[in-house]
Amino acid sequence: MKYHDKIQLTFIMIAPPDQAEEGDRLFRSHGSWMAATHHRSGEKALLSYNVSKAPEFSDPTDFDSAPTGNTCFVLSEIYESKAGVLDHFKQADENWGGRPSVSQVVGEVQSHICACSVHR
């Protein structure tokens, strides 16, 4: 497997209707910042970056079920090692203008952040 033994950082955000546009703005800003600042080789390398967006359904296994009105955002970043994740958070605090906005939005929506090793 391509990313076996690498470190994946996943951020899941469920935004109510009044926060969906802010989610779009934040992820656009985050993507541009990531492209401009993150390592592409070495122990801090960002190997993969993906943002997914979809409506939240009342039954997540049935795309024909009624939408809740909320929007799901899923961010996945894969790094060569833990050093890349630590560098990411350090850079976010030091030079990403969107960092305060993320902290505010996270306090207003359902969200989870998970950093884990990719096993398969």
C-alpha positions as CSV (number, residue, x, y, z in Angstrom):
1,M,0.0,0.0,0.0
2,K,1.3,3.4,-1.0
3,Y,0.8,5.1,2.4
4,H,1.5,2.2,4.8
5,D,3.2,3.4,8.0
6,K,2.6,7.1,7.1
7,I,0.7,9.5,9.3
8,Q,-2.8,10.6,8.4
9,L,-4.4,13.7,9.8
10,T,-8.2,13.7,9.4
11,F,-10.6,16.6,10.3
12,I,-14.3,16.0,10.1
13,M,-16.7,19.0,10.3
14,I,-20.5,18.9,10.3
15,A,-21.6,22.4,9.5
16,P,-25.2,23.7,10.0
17,P,-26.6,25.6,7.0
18,D,-25.5,29.0,8.4
19,Q,-21.8,27.8,8.6
20,A,-21.5,25.9,5.2
21,E,-20.3,29.0,3.3
22,E,-17.7,29.7,6.0
23,G,-16.5,26.1,5.7
24,D,-16.1,26.5,1.9
25,R,-14.1,29.7,2.6
26,L,-11.9,28.1,5.2
27,F,-11.0,25.1,3.2
28,R,-10.2,27.2,0.1
29,S,-7.9,29.3,2.2
30,H,-6.4,26.2,3.8
31,G,-5.7,24.5,0.5
32,S,-3.9,27.5,-0.9
33,W,-1.8,28.0,2.2
34,M,-0.9,24.2,2.2
35,A,0.2,24.3,-1.4
36,A,2.4,27.4,-0.7
37,T,4.0,26.3,2.5
38,H,4.3,22.5,3.0
39,H,7.3,20.3,2.4
40,R,7.0,17.9,-0.6
41,S,10.0,15.7,0.4
42,G,11.8,14.5,3.5
43,E,10.5,13.5,6.9
44,K,8.0,16.5,6.9
45,A,6.6,15.8,3.4
46,L,2.9,16.2,2.7
47,L,2.1,13.2,0.6
48,S,-1.6,13.6,0.0
49,Y,-4.2,16.4,0.6
50,N,-7.9,16.0,0.0
51,V,-11.1,17.9,1.0
52,S,-14.5,16.2,0.5
53,K,-17.8,18.0,0.9
54,A,-21.3,16.5,0.8
55,P,-24.8,17.0,2.3
56,E,-25.4,15.1,5.5
57,F,-28.2,12.5,5.1
58,S,-30.5,11.3,7.8
59,D,-29.3,7.8,7.0
60,P,-25.6,8.0,5.9
61,T,-25.9,4.7,4.2
62,D,-28.8,5.8,2.0
63,F,-28.1,8.7,-0.4
64,D,-31.9,8.8,-1.1
65,S,-32.7,9.5,2.5
66,A,-33.7,13.0,3.6
67,P,-30.9,15.5,3.9
68,T,-30.5,17.1,7.4
69,G,-29.6,20.5,6.0
70,N,-26.1,20.2,7.4
71,T,-22.9,20.0,5.2
72,C,-20.1,17.4,5.9
73,F,-16.5,18.4,5.2
74,V,-13.8,15.8,5.5
75,L,-10.1,16.9,5.3
76,S,-7.5,14.2,4.9
77,E,-3.7,15.0,4.9
78,I,-1.1,12.2,4.8
79,Y,2.5,13.0,5.9
80,E,5.7,11.0,5.7
81,S,6.1,11.1,9.5
82,K,4.8,12.6,12.7
83,A,7.3,15.4,12.1
84,G,5.2,16.6,9.2
85,V,2.0,16.8,11.4
86,L,3.9,18.7,14.1
87,D,5.4,21.1,11.4
88,H,1.8,21.6,10.0
89,F,0.5,22.7,13.4
90,K,3.5,24.9,14.1
91,Q,3.1,26.6,10.7
92,A,-0.6,27.0,11.2
93,D,-0.1,28.9,14.4
94,E,2.7,31.0,12.9
95,N,1.7,31.9,9.4
96,W,-1.8,30.8,8.3
97,G,-4.2,33.7,8.6
98,G,-7.2,31.4,8.7
99,R,-6.1,29.7,12.0
100,P,-8.2,32.0,14.3
101,S,-11.3,31.4,12.0
102,V,-10.9,27.6,12.3
103,S,-10.7,27.8,16.1
104,Q,-13.9,29.9,16.1
105,V,-15.8,27.7,13.7
106,V,-14.7,24.5,15.5
107,G,-16.3,25.9,18.6
108,E,-19.6,26.4,16.7
109,V,-19.9,23.1,14.8
110,Q,-19.6,19.3,15.3
111,S,-15.9,18.5,14.6
112,H,-13.3,15.8,15.2
113,I,-9.6,15.8,14.5
114,C,-7.7,12.5,14.5
115,A,-4.0,11.8,13.8
116,C,-3.2,8.1,13.2
117,S,-0.8,5.8,11.4
118,V,-2.0,4.4,8.1
119,H,-2.0,0.6,8.5
120,R,-3.3,-0.6,5.1
